Amino acid sequence: MSAAVKSEIILEVENLVKHFPIDKGLFAKGERKVHAVNGVSFQLHRGETLGLVGESGCGKSTAGRTIIRLYDATSGQVRYKGKNVYDLNAKDMMGVRSDIQMIFQDPYASLNPRMTVGDIIGEALDIHRLASGQKRTDRIYGLLETVGLNPEHANRFPHEFSGGQRQRIGIARSLAVDPKVIICDEPISALDVSIQAQIVNMLEDLQEKLGLTYLFIAHDLSMVKHISHRIAVMYLGRIVELTSSSDLYGHPLHPYTQALLSAIPIPDPDVEMKRQRIVLQGTVPSPIDPPSGCYFRTRCPHAEDICAQKVPELLERGSEHFVACHFA
């Protein structure tokens, strides 16, 4: 996907932190925490897709849920149209929730098995009082057709559909309130490979048709490259590199990003056999007790003393190319 034309900033995340306490109860010896998200900052421009990638457990899904206030942030700000969503009361948050929606990772767990598809989609219309009666029914039918399903599917239950069809229902539900921003939390990872491309192509078509803005969370780097204008790479709760999709794949600067990209298989046996992969030593540190300084230093082949002493800032090292590394 080509780079997006710079437009107005619709969503801004600044120093977002989310910790989960794990020591509770009468015999707790101290307050330990899971450092899920540690000072994440980025901006979303209207109409763009920002990919958020990293290994499992790096905090990317937690960041998405904290942005939409499914989790309360430990600290930091999430500004939507200039207003910090954590300063808003319940009434004002209703407007934000209609503008920012989410597509969940698991299409099996995210749909209520006791509700029909029509009621699942129509629930949002009822809560936000957007339609009733025949208008509500017409809206539900229209949403089903938008995501490639038939109106008669409205009377069926989720267990009667395949995984790909269920994710289409989840997408229709997110579109019911005419959102401006959609947080896509690994929307294709639970689907068959043959279905993944269909869902991604549909998301791209919807973005062009409805002017949507996406935060696309995933760990499939090849798919993220296809759909994203810019990509942010996360490691253990922090963003370590942020730039355009083409720049990241053509000129990665952070050693973690370089290792991730070297792991992408190339569909040419001769090229795949000759190229050299970057194999990281050691394991990912525990988010309960992360290392000092740079979190990646325990696996980085270029680490020096300063990496243990000082946290690298996310600084611009090229045109719109931000890297958190002392030696980028």
FIPANU-278195 format. One line per field, with one value per residue: residue number from 1; y, z, x of N, C-alpha, C in turn. Coordinates in pm, whole numbers, plus 32768, in hexadecimal, padded with zeros to 4 digits. Example, Ala and Ser with C-alpha at 12.3 -4.5 7.8 and 13.67 -1.06 7.14 Angstrom:
2
bavo (1 2)
n.Y (7DC7 7F1F)
n.Z (830C 82C4)
n.X (8527 8505)
ca.Y (7E3E 7F96)
ca.Z (830C 82CA)
ca.X (84CE 8557)
c.Y (7EB6 8003)
c.Z (830C 8313)
c.X (8528 850A)
This chain:
328
bavo (1 2 3 4 5 6 7 8 9 10 11 12 13 14 15 16 17 18 19 20 21 22 23 24 25 26 27 28 29 30 31 32 33 34 35 36 37 38 39 40 41 42 43 44 45 46 47 48 49 50 51 52 53 54 55 56 57 58 59 60 61 62 63 64 65 66 67 68 69 70 71 72 73 74 75 76 77 78 79 80 81 82 83 84 85 86 87 88 89 90 91 92 93 94 95 96 97 98 99 100 101 102 103 104 105 106 107 108 109 110 111 112 113 114 115 116 117 118 119 120 121 122 123 124 125 126 127 128 129 130 131 132 133 134 135 136 137 138 139 140 141 142 143 144 145 146 147 148 149 150 151 152 153 154 155 156 157 158 159 160 161 162 163 164 165 166 167 168 169 170 171 172 173 174 175 176 177 178 179 180 181 182 183 184 185 186 187 188 189 190 191 192 193 194 195 196 197 198 199 200 201 202 203 204 205 206 207 208 209 210 211 212 213 214 215 216 217 218 219 220 221 222 223 224 225 226 227 228 229 230 231 232 233 234 235 236 237 238 239 240 241 242 243 244 245 246 247 248 249 250 251 252 253 254 255 256 257 258 259 260 261 262 263 264 265 266 267 268 269 270 271 272 273 274 275 276 277 278 279 280 281 282 283 284 285 286 287 288 289 290 291 292 293 294 295 296 297 298 299 300 301 302 303 304 305 306 307 308 309 310 311 312 313 314 315 316 317 318 319 320 321 322 323 324 325 326 327 328)
n.Y (7F89 80DD 8207 82C9 83FF 8517 8573 8609 85DA 84E1 8439 8428 839A 83A9 8361 8272 8193 8054 7F89 7E51 7DF1 7CDD 7C74 7C3B 7C32 7B9F 7B32 7B9E 7BFC 7CD7 7DE1 7D74 7D96 7D66 7DE6 7E4E 7F12 8017 814E 8199 824F 82F2 8370 837F 83B5 8441 835E 82AF 8177 80EE 8005 7F28 7E6A 7D40 7C47 7B39 7B92 7C87 7D65 7DE8 7DB8 7DF7 7F05 7F62 7F2B 7FCA 80C7 80E4 80E4 7FF8 7F8A 803A 8136 8133 8213 833A 83C1 83BE 845A 84BA 8560 863E 8635 85A4 845D 83E9 84AC 84CE 84BB 83BC 83F2 8495 83E1 832F 839E 8391 827D 8232 8297 8219 80D6 7F6D 7E48 7D00 7BFF 7AEA 7A50 7998 79AE 7AB5 7AE6 7ADB 79A9 797A 7A30 7A9F 7AE7 7BD3 7C55 7C72 7D2A 7DF4 7E45 7F10 7FE2 8004 804C 8141 81C7 81E6 8181 80F2 8002 7FCF 8059 800D 7EFB 7F08 7F84 7EC1 7DF0 7E71 7E94 7D8C 7D42 7DEF 7D7D 7C95 7BCD 7B2D 7BBC 7B08 7A84 7B06 7A94 79B8 78FD 7933 783C 77BD 780B 7827 7860 793D 79B8 79FD 7ABE 7B81 7BC6 7C39 7D18 7D9D 7DDF 7E97 7F64 7FC7 80B2 8182 81BA 827D 8232 80F5 7FF6 7EEC 7DC3 7CDE 7C65 7B98 7AC2 79DA 7957 7887 7872 7898 7935 7A19 7ADD 7B30 7BB3 7C82 7D0F 7D60 7E0E 7ED6 7F35 7F95 8060 8115 8151 81B3 8262 8216 81FA 8132 8079 7F7F 7E5B 7D57 7C28 7BBE 7C0E 7C28 7C4A 7D33 7DE9 7DF4 7E74 7F5F 80BD 813B 80A9 8032 7FA3 7ECC 7E75 7DC1 7E6D 7F6B 805B 802B 806F 8141 8190 81CF 80CF 8073 80D7 8056 7F48 7F5A 7FDA 7F93 7FFF 7FC2 7EBC 7DF0 7E03 7DC6 7CBB 7C4C 7C77 7BDC 7AE4 7AB8 79E0 79A8 797D 78F2 77F0 77EB 78EB 78F0 7827 788D 797E 7A2A 79F4 7AB0 7A43 7A5F 7A55 79B7 79F1 7A9B 7B99 7B93 7C3A 7C7F 7CB4 7D71 7DB8 7EB3 7FF9 7FDB 7F02 7E3D 7DFA 7D0F 7C52 7CBC 7CD4 7DAD 7E2F 7F0D 7FA2 8090 804D 7FBE 807C 815C 81B5 819C 82A6 82DE 8354 842F 83B5 83CE 8441 8459 836A 82B7 8241 8179 8155 814A 812E 813A)
n.Z (8000 7FB0 803B 8122 80E9 81A7 829C 8373 84D4 8575 864E 876F 8826 8953 8A10 8A7F 8B7F 8C0A 8D14 8DB5 8EF0 8FB0 90A7 91A1 92C1 9411 9458 93B0 9350 92DE 91F1 90BE 8F5C 8E13 8D08 8C14 8B4A 8AFF 8AF9 89EF 88C2 87B5 867F 85D1 848D 83D9 830D 82DF 8300 840F 845C 856B 85F0 866E 8747 87DF 890F 892C 896A 88B9 8883 897D 8983 88BA 892E 8A0F 89A2 8944 8A2D 8A9F 8B53 8C71 8C67 8CFE 8D03 8C35 8AFC 8A1D 890D 8861 874F 87C5 88D2 8A0F 8A47 8B3E 8BE8 8BC3 8C16 8C4F 8BA1 8AD7 8A79 89EC 88EF 8891 888D 87C4 86EF 86F2 86BB 86E3 865A 86B3 8706 8717 866D 86CA 87DF 8802 87BB 8832 8884 88B8 8837 870D 85C9 8563 864F 86CF 862B 862C 8734 876E 86E2 877D 887A 8846 87E2 86CE 8607 85CF 85C0 8471 83F4 848B 844E 8338 833B 83B5 82F8 8221 8282 8298 818A 8138 81A3 8116 814C 815B 8178 81F1 82A7 8393 8448 84AE 858F 862B 862E 8548 847B 83BB 8419 8389 8332 8427 847A 83C1 841A 850D 84AB 8429 850A 8584 84CD 84E8 8576 84E0 84EF 8513 8546 8550 861B 85CF 8650 861F 8544 848A 84DB 8548 8477 834F 825C 8156 8176 81EE 813D 80B9 8185 81C8 80D2 80C6 81A2 8146 806C 80F4 8186 80BE 8054 812F 81B1 828E 83B0 8417 8524 850C 859B 85AC 8575 8493 83B7 829F 824C 82D3 8253 815F 8192 8224 824B 82F0 83E2 852B 8605 8714 8849 8967 89E6 8991 8888 878D 8690 858D 8461 82FF 823C 815A 818D 827A 8230 8168 81D7 82F1 843B 854C 8610 8667 85BB 84CE 84FC 850B 8405 8375 83A7 830A 821D 80CF 7F97 7EDD 7E9B 7E62 7EA9 7FB3 801F 8010 809E 81D4 8312 8436 856B 86A4 87E4 8921 89F1 89F5 8AE7 8C2D 8C4E 8D4B 8DDA 8D43 8C8F 8CE5 8C4D 8AF1 8A82 89C8 89D5 8A47 8984 88AC 87B0 87A2 8892 8992 8AB6 8AEA 8A9B 8B6A 8C27 8BD6 8B5A 8A0B 8944 886E 8750 8632 8523 841C 82FA 8379 83FA 8511 8622 873C 87B6 8824 8770 866C)
n.X (8056 8035 80CF 8014 7F6F 7FC4 7EE3 7DE9 7E1E 7D75 7D6F 7E31 7F2F 7FD8 80EB 807C 802C 7FFE 7FD7 7FB2 7F56 7FCE 7FF3 7F26 7E52 7E50 7F48 8001 8146 81B7 8184 816A 8177 80F4 8191 80F9 80C9 81A1 81C9 816F 815B 80BD 8030 7EFA 7E94 7D84 7CD8 7DAC 7E67 7EFB 7FE4 801C 810B 81B0 8249 8189 80F3 816C 80D8 8033 7F1F 7EB5 7EF2 7E44 7D48 7D57 7D5F 7C5C 7BD7 7B7E 7C22 7C95 7D85 7ECB 7F6C 7FA2 7F20 7E07 7DA5 7C8D 7C25 7C99 7C49 7C80 7C2F 7C23 7BD6 7ACC 796E 786E 7798 7809 78C1 7827 7804 7909 792E 7885 790B 7A03 7A47 7A6B 7AFD 7B07 7BF8 7BB1 7ABB 7A0A 79EE 79A0 789B 7751 76CB 75C0 7527 7485 7511 74A7 7453 7548 75D1 7512 750F 75C8 7552 746E 74D6 7553 7481 7441 739E 725A 714A 70DB 71AA 7285 7291 72C0 73B7 7459 7445 74BF 75C5 761A 7621 76E8 77CE 77DE 7723 75DA 748E 73D8 7473 745F 73B0 7429 7503 7649 76DD 769B 7739 786C 79C9 7A33 7946 78D9 798F 7958 785B 78A3 792D 785C 77C4 7871 7862 7765 7728 778A 78B0 79E2 7AE5 7B7F 7BF1 7CA7 7CD0 7DA6 7D05 7D07 7D9B 7D2F 7CBF 7C9D 7DA6 7D52 7C74 7CCB 7D36 7C4F 7BC0 7C71 7C7B 7B72 7B68 7C12 7B7C 7A9B 7B12 7B5C 7A61 79C8 7A6D 7B0B 7BE2 7CEE 7D7C 7E49 7E83 7F6A 802D 808C 816E 8182 807A 8038 80DD 805D 7F67 7F96 7FE1 809B 817D 819F 8285 827F 831C 831B 825D 82A6 82CB 83B2 83FB 8383 82F4 82BB 8218 82A7 83A7 83EB 83FD 84B7 8593 85DC 8630 8646 86D6 8629 854D 85D0 860D 850D 84AC 855D 8501 8427 83A5 841E 8387 842C 84F2 860B 866B 861A 86B7 87B8 87C0 880D 879A 873F 8776 86FB 878D 8749 8622 84E1 84D2 842F 82F9 82B3 8397 844A 857F 8679 86A5 86BD 85CB 85FA 8701 8767 875D 87D2 88C8 8971 8986 89FC 8A9D 8A0C 890E 889D 8888 87F5 86B8 8663 85EC 84CF 852A 8544 85EC 8605 8551 841D 844A 8459 8517 856A 8682 87D1 889C 8840)
ca.Y (8000 8157 825B 831B 848E 854C 85B5 8632 8573 84C2 83F5 843A 834F 83E5 8320 8219 812B 7FFB 7F20 7DFC 7DBC 7C4C 7C50 7C68 7BD5 7BB1 7B07 7BD8 7C31 7D55 7DFD 7D57 7DBD 7D44 7E62 7E2A 7F82 806E 81CF 8196 82CE 82F9 83BE 8345 841A 841C 8314 8258 80FB 80DE 7F7D 7F18 7DE0 7D12 7BBD 7B21 7BBD 7D07 7DCD 7E32 7DAE 7E44 7F93 7F7E 7F29 803C 813E 80EE 80E6 7F78 7F8C 80BE 8149 8153 82A0 8361 8400 8399 84CD 84A9 85E5 86A0 8623 852C 8409 83C6 851B 84D7 8471 834E 8427 84BF 836B 82EE 83D2 835B 81EE 8221 82BD 81BB 804F 7F07 7DC2 7CAB 7B96 7A67 7A5D 7937 79DD 7B40 7AED 7A9A 7934 7976 7A98 7A92 7B47 7C53 7C95 7C97 7DA6 7E5B 7E70 7F93 8044 801A 8093 81CB 81FD 8214 8153 8096 7FD4 7FA5 8095 7FB7 7E81 7F2A 7FA0 7E40 7DAD 7EB9 7E77 7D03 7D43 7E38 7D23 7C1F 7B68 7B40 7BEC 7A9B 7A58 7B50 7A41 7943 790E 792F 77B6 778C 784A 7807 78C5 79B4 79FA 7A3B 7B3A 7BE2 7BF7 7C95 7D93 7DE0 7E19 7F0E 7FCE 7FEB 8139 81DD 81E7 82C1 81E6 806A 7FB0 7E62 7D76 7C5F 7C35 7B28 7A5B 795E 792A 783C 78C8 78B6 7998 7A93 7B42 7B64 7C11 7CF8 7D59 7DA0 7E7E 7F40 7F6C 7FE3 80DA 8171 8176 81F7 82BF 81E6 81FB 80B3 804B 7EF1 7E10 7CD3 7BF7 7B91 7C83 7C35 7C81 7DBD 7E38 7E01 7ECA 7FD4 812F 8143 8034 8042 7F22 7ECA 7E0D 7DC1 7EE0 7FEC 8067 8038 80AB 8173 81D4 81A2 8041 805B 80F6 7FF0 7ECD 7F73 800F 7F8A 8032 7F83 7E2F 7D97 7E07 7D7D 7C2D 7C26 7C74 7B6E 7A68 7AAA 7986 79DB 790F 78CC 7794 780E 7962 78CA 77D2 78D9 79F2 7A11 7A1F 7AE2 79F1 7A9F 79FB 79CD 79F6 7B1C 7BAC 7B94 7CC0 7C9A 7CEA 7D91 7DE8 7F43 8036 7FA8 7E7E 7DDE 7DEA 7C87 7BFE 7D0D 7CB9 7E2A 7E71 7F3B 7FCA 80F9 800F 7F94 80F1 81C5 818B 81E7 82EF 82CC 83CF 842D 839C 83E5 8483 8412 82E4 82C1 81C8 817E 8107 81A1 811A 8128)
ca.Z (8000 7FA8 80B1 812B 80E8 822D 82B5 83FE 853A 85AE 86CD 879D 889F 898D 8A88 8AB6 8BD6 8C47 8D67 8DF9 8F6F 8FBD 9134 91ED 932A 9499 9468 9347 9389 929F 917D 903E 8EED 8D89 8CBD 8B90 8AEE 8B46 8ABA 895F 8888 8723 864B 8562 8432 839E 8290 82CF 834B 8459 848B 85EB 85E8 86D3 8773 883D 8996 8930 899E 8850 8897 89F6 895C 8872 898C 8A69 8955 893A 8AB8 8AD6 8BCB 8C9E 8C5E 8D78 8CEE 8BA9 8AC0 8998 88E1 87E8 8722 8822 895C 8A52 8A63 8BCC 8C31 8B9F 8C67 8C09 8B35 8A69 8A42 898D 886B 8869 8872 8741 868B 86F6 86CE 86E8 8624 870E 86CA 8712 8642 8712 8867 8808 879A 8896 8843 88D5 87EA 867C 8588 855C 86D3 86EC 85E3 8654 87BF 876B 86B8 87EF 88E5 881C 87B5 8646 85AE 860C 8562 83EC 83D6 84CC 83FE 82B9 8358 83CE 8276 81D1 82B8 8271 80FC 812D 81C4 80C3 817C 812A 81DF 823C 8311 840E 84A3 84D8 8604 8604 861B 84C4 8418 83BD 845B 8336 8336 84AC 847F 8373 8474 856A 8461 8418 858C 859B 846F 84FF 85AE 8488 8534 84C8 855F 8578 864D 85A0 86A9 85DC 8511 842C 850E 8568 83FD 82EC 8204 80DF 8199 8220 80D3 809F 81F1 81BA 805D 80EA 81FB 80F1 8020 8151 81A8 804D 8042 81A3 81EA 8314 83E1 8459 856D 84E7 85F4 8573 857C 840C 837D 8211 823E 8303 81E8 80F4 81B3 8275 8217 834B 843A 85AB 8637 87A7 888F 89F7 8A16 895E 87F8 8774 860B 8551 83E3 8294 821E 80F8 81CC 82DE 81EE 8114 8220 8382 8487 85CF 8602 8679 853D 846B 8518 84E6 8374 833F 83BF 82A7 81B1 8046 7F44 7E75 7EE2 7E50 7EFB 803F 8049 8015 80F8 825E 8377 84B6 85D6 8725 8851 899D 89EF 8A17 8B78 8C6A 8C60 8DDB 8E07 8CC9 8CA8 8CE9 8BCF 8A7A 8A9A 8964 89E0 8A6E 890B 883F 8796 87A2 8914 89DE 8B3F 8AED 8A84 8BEC 8C7F 8BA5 8AFF 898D 891D 87E4 870F 85A0 84EC 838C 82DC 83B2 8423 859F 8656 87C8 87C0 8834 8703 85EE)
ca.X (8000 8084 80C9 7F9D 7F83 7FB5 7E63 7DDB 7E2E 7CF2 7D85 7EBA 7F50 8050 8124 8016 8062 7F9C 8010 7F50 7F8A 7FBA 7FFB 7EB2 7E29 7E81 7FD2 8055 81C2 81DA 8130 81A8 8120 8114 81A5 80C4 80E1 81FE 81E9 8158 812E 80B3 7FBF 7EAF 7E60 7D03 7CDB 7E20 7E70 7F78 7FF8 8061 813A 820E 8236 811D 8113 81B4 8080 7FEE 7E8E 7E97 7EF4 7DC7 7CD8 7D64 7D3C 7BCA 7BA8 7B52 7C75 7CBC 7E16 7F15 7F8D 7FA6 7EAA 7DD5 7D57 7C3D 7BFC 7CCE 7C1A 7CB0 7BBA 7C21 7B99 7A3F 790D 782B 7745 7860 7904 77CD 7824 798C 7921 7846 796F 7A73 7A15 7AD3 7AE7 7B52 7C49 7B71 7A30 79B8 79D6 7973 780D 76FB 768C 7531 74E4 748B 756B 7461 7456 75D2 75ED 74B1 7524 760B 74EF 7415 751D 756E 7401 7457 7333 71F8 70E4 7105 722C 72E7 729B 7301 7444 749A 7450 7523 764A 763B 7645 7767 783E 77D9 76C4 7553 742F 7398 74CE 7441 7361 7477 7558 76D6 7715 7676 7790 78FB 7A1A 7A39 78C3 78C8 79DD 790B 77F2 78E5 7949 77DB 77A1 78C4 7839 76D9 7719 77D3 792A 7A4C 7B60 7B69 7C66 7C9E 7D26 7DC7 7C84 7D12 7DF7 7CE6 7C7B 7CEA 7DF5 7D03 7C0F 7D0B 7D41 7BC8 7B9E 7CC7 7C4E 7AF4 7B89 7C48 7B0C 7A4A 7B5C 7B51 79D4 7991 7ACE 7B2D 7C6C 7D06 7DF1 7E46 7EDC 7F83 80B6 80B0 81B0 8166 7FF3 803C 8119 7FFA 7EF5 7FB8 802D 810D 8186 81E4 82B4 8281 8367 8309 8211 82D8 82DF 8441 840F 8307 830D 8264 8222 8312 8427 8408 8426 852B 8606 85C5 86A0 8653 86FF 85B7 8503 861F 85FD 8485 849F 85AD 84B7 83BB 83D0 841A 8353 848B 854C 8697 8687 8606 8726 8836 87BD 8836 8739 8772 873D 8711 87B1 8700 858F 84A6 84CE 83AB 82BF 82A6 8417 8495 8608 868D 86CC 867A 8593 8629 8793 878C 875E 8808 8957 89BD 8973 8A70 8A7D 89A6 888A 886A 887F 879C 864B 866C 8573 84A1 8556 8542 8673 85F9 84D2 83AA 8476 8477 8556 8595 86FD 8845 88FD 87F7)
c.Y (807B 81AB 82B5 83AF 84C2 8597 85D9 85BC 855C 8480 8401 83F2 8383 83A0 82C4 81A6 80D8 7F8B 7ED2 7DC9 7D28 7C1E 7C8C 7C03 7BEB 7B94 7B3A 7C1B 7CB6 7D69 7DE5 7D74 7D80 7DC7 7E4A 7E94 7FEB 80EB 81D0 821C 82C2 834E 8372 83B8 83E8 83D3 82B6 81D5 80F4 804F 7F7C 7E86 7DC2 7C82 7BB2 7B49 7C42 7D7A 7E16 7E2C 7DFB 7ED9 7FB8 7F86 7F9E 80BE 8151 80E9 8067 7F58 801D 80C9 8163 81E4 82BB 839A 83C0 840A 84AF 8530 864F 868F 859E 84D7 83E3 8438 8523 8487 8409 8380 844F 8449 8320 831C 839D 82C9 81D5 8243 825E 8131 7FEB 7E86 7D65 7C37 7B15 7A74 79FB 796C 7A67 7B52 7A9E 7A24 792D 79DD 7A79 7AFC 7BD1 7C9D 7CC0 7D1C 7E16 7E8E 7EF9 8001 8067 806E 8126 820E 8237 81EB 80F6 806B 7FA7 7FDF 8041 7F38 7E9B 7F44 7F1E 7DF4 7DEE 7E9D 7DEA 7CFB 7D8A 7DDD 7C9D 7BAF 7B89 7B6F 7B7C 7A62 7A9B 7AFA 79C5 7965 78FB 78A3 777C 77C0 7817 7877 7948 7A01 7A3D 7ABD 7BA6 7C1B 7C59 7D1A 7DE3 7E22 7E98 7F82 8006 807C 81A2 8213 8231 8274 8158 802E 7F1D 7E0E 7CEA 7C1F 7BBD 7AB4 79D7 7920 78D7 789D 78F1 7923 7A1D 7B02 7B80 7BCE 7C91 7D4E 7DA0 7E19 7EF4 7F83 7FC4 8066 8143 81A6 81D0 825B 8298 81F5 817C 80B7 7FB4 7EA6 7D83 7CA8 7BBF 7C08 7C96 7C71 7D12 7E18 7E54 7E6C 7F50 8041 8144 80C9 805B 7FB7 7F2B 7E58 7E22 7E44 7F67 7FE8 8080 8073 80CF 81C0 81A2 810F 8024 8072 808A 7F71 7EE1 7F9B 800B 7FB4 7FED 7EEF 7DCC 7D91 7DB8 7CE7 7BFC 7C17 7C01 7AE8 7A52 7A4E 79C6 7968 78F0 7872 77BA 7884 793F 787A 7824 7949 79C9 7A49 7A51 7A94 7A31 7A36 7A1B 79D0 7A81 7B2A 7BAD 7C22 7CE1 7CDC 7D09 7DC6 7E80 7F76 8005 7F1A 7E14 7DB9 7D5B 7C28 7C43 7CF0 7D37 7E6F 7E95 7F6D 8030 80C0 7FE1 800B 8154 818D 81DC 8229 82D1 834F 83BE 8421 83AC 842B 842E 8382 82ED 823B 81E1 8123 8167 819A 8105 816B)
c.Z (8000 8025 80AE 8127 8175 8239 8348 845D 857C 8638 86F2 8822 88D4 8A10 8ACC 8B03 8C0D 8C8F 8DA9 8E7C 8F7C 904E 917F 925A 93AB 94A5 93F9 9384 934D 9222 90FE 8FD0 8E6C 8D3B 8C2C 8B27 8B3B 8AF5 8A23 892E 87F0 86FE 85D9 850E 83F1 8319 827E 831B 838B 848B 850C 85F6 8658 86F8 87CF 88C9 899F 895F 8936 885F 8914 89D7 8915 88D0 89EE 8A22 8953 89C3 8AE1 8B52 8BF1 8C9C 8CE9 8D75 8C58 8B79 8A3A 896E 885D 87C4 8789 88B2 8994 8A7C 8AF6 8C24 8C1B 8BFE 8C10 8B91 8ABD 8A28 89DF 88FF 8836 8842 87ED 86D0 8683 8718 86C6 86A4 8674 86C5 86B4 86E8 8687 879B 886D 87E6 8801 8856 8859 8884 8755 8644 8580 85E0 86F9 86AA 8614 86E0 87C6 8741 872A 885A 88C2 87E1 8728 85E6 85FB 85A0 84DE 83C5 8413 847A 837B 82CC 836D 834B 821F 81FF 8293 81DF 80E7 8146 817B 80F5 8148 819A 8230 82AA 8396 8474 84D3 8552 85DB 85E8 8591 8455 8425 8402 840D 8336 83BD 84B5 842C 83C7 84D9 8529 844C 849A 85A7 8542 848F 852B 855D 84CA 84D7 84D1 8587 85A3 8628 85EE 8670 859E 84B5 8463 852B 84ED 83A5 828E 8189 80F8 81C0 81B7 80B3 8107 81E4 8143 807A 8144 81AA 80A1 807A 8177 8139 803E 80B2 81E3 8275 8331 8432 84AF 855F 8536 85BB 858F 84F6 83BF 82EA 81FA 826B 8298 817B 8114 81EF 8226 826B 83A9 84B8 85DE 86CF 87DA 8924 8A2A 89E4 88C6 87E0 86EA 85D0 84D3 837B 8276 81C1 8137 8231 829C 8198 8160 82B7 83CF 850E 85BF 8617 85FA 84D1 847E 84F0 844E 8337 834F 835B 8237 8128 7FEA 7ECA 7EB7 7ED7 7EA8 7F8F 8073 805E 807D 8188 82BE 83F3 8524 865C 878F 88CD 8987 8A11 8AAF 8BAD 8C76 8CF3 8E10 8D8F 8CEB 8CAB 8C5F 8B5A 8A94 8A3C 8978 8A02 89F7 8897 882B 879D 882A 8954 8A66 8B46 8ADD 8B08 8C47 8C56 8B45 8A7E 896A 888C 879A 8677 856C 8455 8376 830C 83DA 84B3 85D3 86E7 87D7 87C9 87BD 867D 857D)
c.X (8059 8072 804F 7FC2 7F69 7F31 7E5C 7DEC 7DA6 7CFF 7E18 7ECD 7FD5 8076 80BF 8059 7FEF 7FE6 7F9F 7F8D 7F6D 7FC5 7F87 7E93 7E74 7F16 802E 80D0 81EA 8187 8180 8144 8152 811C 817B 80E1 8133 8220 81DC 8122 812A 803A 7F7E 7E78 7DDF 7D17 7D50 7E0E 7EF9 7F81 8046 8089 819C 81F0 81BC 814A 8159 815C 802F 7F56 7E63 7E96 7E72 7D50 7CDE 7D40 7CA5 7B86 7B5E 7BA5 7C8E 7D54 7E51 7F41 7F91 7F23 7E89 7D78 7D11 7C02 7C22 7CA6 7C4E 7C39 7BB2 7BEE 7B02 79E8 78C6 77D9 779A 78A7 78AB 77E8 78A7 797F 78DA 78A8 79E4 7A3D 7A89 7AA3 7B41 7B94 7BFC 7ADF 79D2 7990 7996 78DF 77BC 76B1 75F6 74E1 74EB 74E8 7529 7463 74E3 75F5 7592 74C4 7565 75AA 7490 7459 7531 74F1 740A 73E6 72D6 7196 711D 718D 729D 72FD 72E3 7396 7493 74AE 74BC 75B1 7676 7665 76CB 77DE 7835 7782 7639 74F6 73F0 73F2 74AF 73F8 73AC 74CD 75EB 770D 76F5 76D2 7820 7947 7A21 79B6 78AB 7918 799A 7899 782D 7905 78C9 77AF 77F1 789B 77AF 76C8 7765 7852 7989 7ACF 7B39 7BEE 7C54 7D01 7D3D 7D4A 7C8D 7D64 7DB2 7CA4 7CD8 7D33 7DA4 7C9C 7C4E 7D10 7CBA 7BA2 7BEF 7C9B 7BCA 7B0C 7BBF 7BD8 7AB3 7A8F 7B4E 7AC2 79A1 79F2 7AFB 7BC3 7C81 7D84 7DEF 7EB0 7EEE 8012 80E5 80E9 8191 80DB 7FEE 8077 80B2 7F91 7F1C 7FFF 80AB 8108 81D4 8207 82BF 82D7 8355 82CA 823E 82DF 8374 845E 8388 8329 82AA 827C 8299 839B 844E 843D 84A3 85A7 85EB 8641 86B3 8679 868D 8563 854D 8611 8572 8478 84EE 8567 8446 83EB 83C0 83EF 83AA 84F3 85DF 86BF 867E 867D 87A6 8834 87E0 87CE 8780 872B 8760 872E 875E 8669 855F 84A1 843F 8376 82A5 8325 846E 8520 860E 86B2 867A 864B 85CC 86BD 87BC 8791 87A5 889D 89AD 89BB 89FA 8A41 8A0D 8919 884B 884E 8812 8734 8656 85E7 8550 84BB 8555 85D1 8675 8575 845E 83CC 84A8 84AB 857D 860D 8774 88A4 88B8 8842)
